[in-house]
Amino acid sequence: MSRPETVHRVDPTRVAWRRAGDEVVVLDTDRSVYFGLDRCGALLWQRLVGGATQRELVTVLVADAAVDRDRASADVAAFLDDLRRHGLLPGP
């Protein structure tokens, strides 16, 4: 029996965000720090607001950014790690 994948979700009590064209601006309300996400980061962020697995994020990135699955997987892992490091995504 396989274990279900972790669903990652941003902490809505800690952030406020707005879409600005193809980008997203995120405010860490605890530290009053702004983050700017490019088009691909914005795409992933919007999925994380509702909750998404790492596999789902990779699939979305492959479809949208036309990158191979290995590159997308590495990019998604780094993105999730960055969000955790800044406290915007709870740890696993």
N, C-alpha and C positions, 0 to 999 in steps of 0.2 A: 504494500500500500504506500503510495507516494504522499508526501506532505504537501499541503496546499502552499502556493506561493504567497509571500508576504505582499500585502496591499500597502503601498506607501501613500501617505496623505499629508499635505502641509498642515501645520498647526494653525487653525483659523483664529485662535485666541492670541496669536503672536504676530500675525501679519495683516497688512492691508495691501491691496494691489489693484492696479488698473492697467488695462490694455491701452497702449499708445501706438496706434498703427499696427505694424507687425511685431512690435516689441511689448514687453511687460515691465512695469516699474513696481518693485516690491518694497514696502516699508516694514522693517523690523520694528514693531511698536515698542518692544522692550528696551531696545538700545537706540532708537531713533536713527537707524542707518538705512539708507536707500540702496537698492540693488537694481541694476538694469539688465534685463535679459534680452538677448537677440531673438531673431525669429524662431530658431530651433529651441532655444531655452524657453521661450514663451509657449511654444507648442507643448513641450513637456510639462511646464508649470500648470497650464490649464487642465491637463489630464490629472495632475497630482492634487488639484483642488478637490476633485470628486473622488479620488483614490484610483490608483492603477498599480499593477504589478510591474516589475522590471521588464518582463517579457513583453507586456503590452506597450510599454514605452519604447522599447527597441523596435517593435513592429511599426509603430507610428513614425518613428524617425526614419526607418528604412523607406517607408512609403513616401514621406514628405521630402526628405532631403536627398534621396537617390544615392545613399551611401550603402556600402555592403554591410551585412549583418555583424561581422566582427568589429568593424569600426564603430557602428552604432552601439553595439553592446559596451564597448570600452567608453564611449562618450557618455552614455546613460549612467554607467557605474560612477564615472568621475563627477557627473552632475549631481547625482544623489549624495555622493560623499561630500561635495561642496556644500550642499544644502544642510546636511547633518552637521558639518563642521561649524557652520554659521548659526546653528540652532533653529533653522527654519523647518526642519523635517525631523520628527522624533527618530531616535535610533532603532535599529532592528529589534 
